[in-house]
Amino acid sequence: MAEPRSIVLTGASSGIGAALAVTLARPGRSLLLMGRDGGRLAGVAEAVRARGADAATAAVPVTDAAAMAETLARRDASHPVDLLIANAGVTSGRIPPDGPEPPGQARWIVTTNLIGMLNTVEPLLPAMLARRAGHIALVSSMAALRPQADEPSYSAAKAGVRAYGIALRAWLRGQGIAVTVICPGFVTSPMSARHVGPKPYEISAERAAAIIARGLARRRAEILFPWQLHLLVRLGNLLPPVLADRIERSLAARILPDPRAGRD
Ligand SMILES: NC(=O)c1ccc[n+]([C@@H]2O[C@H](COP(=O)([O-])OP(=O)(O)OC[C@H]3O[C@@H](n4cnc5c(N)ncnc54)[C@H](OP(=O)(O)O)[C@@H]3O)[C@@H](O)[C@H]2O)c1
């Protein structure tokens, strides 16, 4: 399988995305780093260039379908995209016992995490199909396999991302395009810093990026980590609901509100 030369990564300005950008950077590669915060994207681009890769940035909200389509089409015309990683995502809080998830916030989470993923993939799919080449990676979550009591809409959106990726992978089989679904457990990042509660088997963003990069190089169907949490999740899914619910409820965290919640 040829090495990807042109890579597009959303959510590249922070956390897992920023670490992954640096991990994937090497001479001969060209990365388009996307996010909302142009200043932080520029900092990541510097780190990518320091490792010998070429880097460009685009501050575009994934929720803006037209701007995403325009930016991605322009990029693909100059740098035909080999590897597209849809990583941008949000969480936000206020959950029982603090109160139910506010409806506006739940819709913002689903729009960003699920519709934003579609806005990232759809514009490049026809070009990849025409070339019969490419690799699409979608960042879901372990919450897709075991929906979380403290994050109902996040769990739903990430389950949607995973389901879309699995379906897309089967549909694209034999057409030269690989699809990888990535399901991280707890990873240290600004997002997980707002998760106040147990974070079993939490790993650093750098470690997560190394695991993801290795799985992507092998074009794995799914990258699920850390293995200890994956195992617990699989075992938990065998429990009767009454017991599983009790355990989920006792492990529920407080998710602190994202100051940007609902603003894009
Ligand atoms: N950390 C974990 O424990 C964990 C576990 C499982 C899955 N994940 C998933 O991994 C991905 C990265 O999470 P992270 O922990 O690295 O979080 P993070 O540090 O908060 O980074 C989130 C990234 O997504 C971008 N983003 C958010 N909303 C956006 C929007 N509307 N348009 C464009 N970009 C947007 C942010 O851009 P700006 O900062 O520029 O606004 C940022 O680059 C997410 O999909 C998350 O759900 C994380």
The ligand as a MOL file (V3000), in Angstrom:
LIG
                    3D

  0  0  0     0  0            999 V3000
M  V30 BEGIN CTAB
M  V30 COUNTS 48 52 0 0 0
M  V30 BEGIN ATOM
M  V30 1 N -10.0610 12.8510 24.7870 0
M  V30 2 C -10.7480 11.7390 24.9190 0
M  V30 3 O -10.7490 11.1220 26.0160 0
M  V30 4 C -11.5120 11.1670 23.7470 0
M  V30 5 C -12.0280 9.8620 23.8810 0
M  V30 6 C -12.7340 9.3210 22.8110 0
M  V30 7 C -12.9030 10.0450 21.6420 0
M  V30 8 N -12.3940 11.3080 21.5550 0 CHG=1
M  V30 9 C -12.6150 12.0240 20.3140 0
M  V30 10 O -11.3720 12.4300 19.7840 0
M  V30 11 C -11.5400 13.6320 19.0210 0
M  V30 12 C -10.5430 14.6730 19.4920 0
M  V30 13 O -10.8260 14.9480 20.8640 0
M  V30 14 P -9.7790 15.6750 21.8330 0
M  V30 15 O -9.8230 14.9520 23.1170 0
M  V30 16 O -8.4940 15.8680 21.1250 0 CHG=-1
M  V30 17 O -10.5470 17.0630 22.0600 0
M  V30 18 P -10.0400 18.5900 22.0340 0
M  V30 19 O -8.6730 18.7030 22.5810 0
M  V30 20 O -11.1410 19.3560 22.6590 0
M  V30 21 O -9.9720 18.9070 20.4660 0
M  V30 22 C -11.1330 18.9530 19.6960 0
M  V30 23 C -10.7610 19.4210 18.3120 0
M  V30 24 O -11.9630 19.4730 17.5160 0
M  V30 25 C -12.0480 20.7680 16.9340 0
M  V30 26 N -13.4390 21.1900 16.7840 0
M  V30 27 C -14.4090 21.1700 17.7150 0
M  V30 28 N -15.5410 21.6700 17.2140 0
M  V30 29 C -15.2790 22.0370 15.9430 0
M  V30 30 C -16.0290 22.6260 14.9220 0
M  V30 31 N -17.3280 22.9610 15.0800 0
M  V30 32 N -15.4370 22.8600 13.7270 0
M  V30 33 C -14.1390 22.5330 13.5420 0
M  V30 34 N -13.3570 21.9770 14.4670 0
M  V30 35 C -13.9300 21.7330 15.6590 0
M  V30 36 C -11.3210 21.6960 17.8820 0
M  V30 37 O -10.9690 22.8520 17.1710 0
M  V30 38 P -10.6370 24.2800 17.9100 0
M  V30 39 O -9.9340 23.9390 19.1810 0
M  V30 40 O -9.7730 24.9600 16.8980 0
M  V30 41 O -11.9220 24.9650 18.1380 0
M  V30 42 C -10.1530 20.8150 18.3030 0
M  V30 43 O -9.1310 20.8760 17.3450 0
M  V30 44 C -13.0010 14.0520 19.2170 0
M  V30 45 O -13.7680 13.6150 18.1210 0
M  V30 46 C -13.4090 13.3130 20.4620 0
M  V30 47 O -14.7850 13.0980 20.5290 0
M  V30 48 C -11.7060 11.8870 22.5800 0
M  V30 END ATOM
M  V30 BEGIN BOND
M  V30 1 1 1 2
M  V30 2 2 2 3
M  V30 3 1 2 4
M  V30 4 1 4 5
M  V30 5 2 4 48
M  V30 6 2 5 6
M  V30 7 1 6 7
M  V30 8 2 7 8
M  V30 9 1 8 9
M  V30 10 1 8 48
M  V30 11 1 9 10
M  V30 12 1 9 46
M  V30 13 1 10 11
M  V30 14 1 11 12
M  V30 15 1 11 44
M  V30 16 1 12 13
M  V30 17 1 13 14
M  V30 18 2 14 15
M  V30 19 1 14 16
M  V30 20 1 14 17
M  V30 21 1 17 18
M  V30 22 2 18 19
M  V30 23 1 18 20
M  V30 24 1 18 21
M  V30 25 1 21 22
M  V30 26 1 22 23
M  V30 27 1 23 24
M  V30 28 1 23 42
M  V30 29 1 24 25
M  V30 30 1 25 26
M  V30 31 1 25 36
M  V30 32 1 26 27
M  V30 33 1 26 35
M  V30 34 2 27 28
M  V30 35 1 28 29
M  V30 36 1 29 30
M  V30 37 2 29 35
M  V30 38 1 30 31
M  V30 39 2 30 32
M  V30 40 1 32 33
M  V30 41 2 33 34
M  V30 42 1 34 35
M  V30 43 1 36 37
M  V30 44 1 36 42
M  V30 45 1 37 38
M  V30 46 2 38 39
M  V30 47 1 38 40
M  V30 48 1 38 41
M  V30 49 1 42 43
M  V30 50 1 44 45
M  V30 51 1 44 46
M  V30 52 1 46 47
M  V30 END BOND
M  V30 END CTAB
M  END
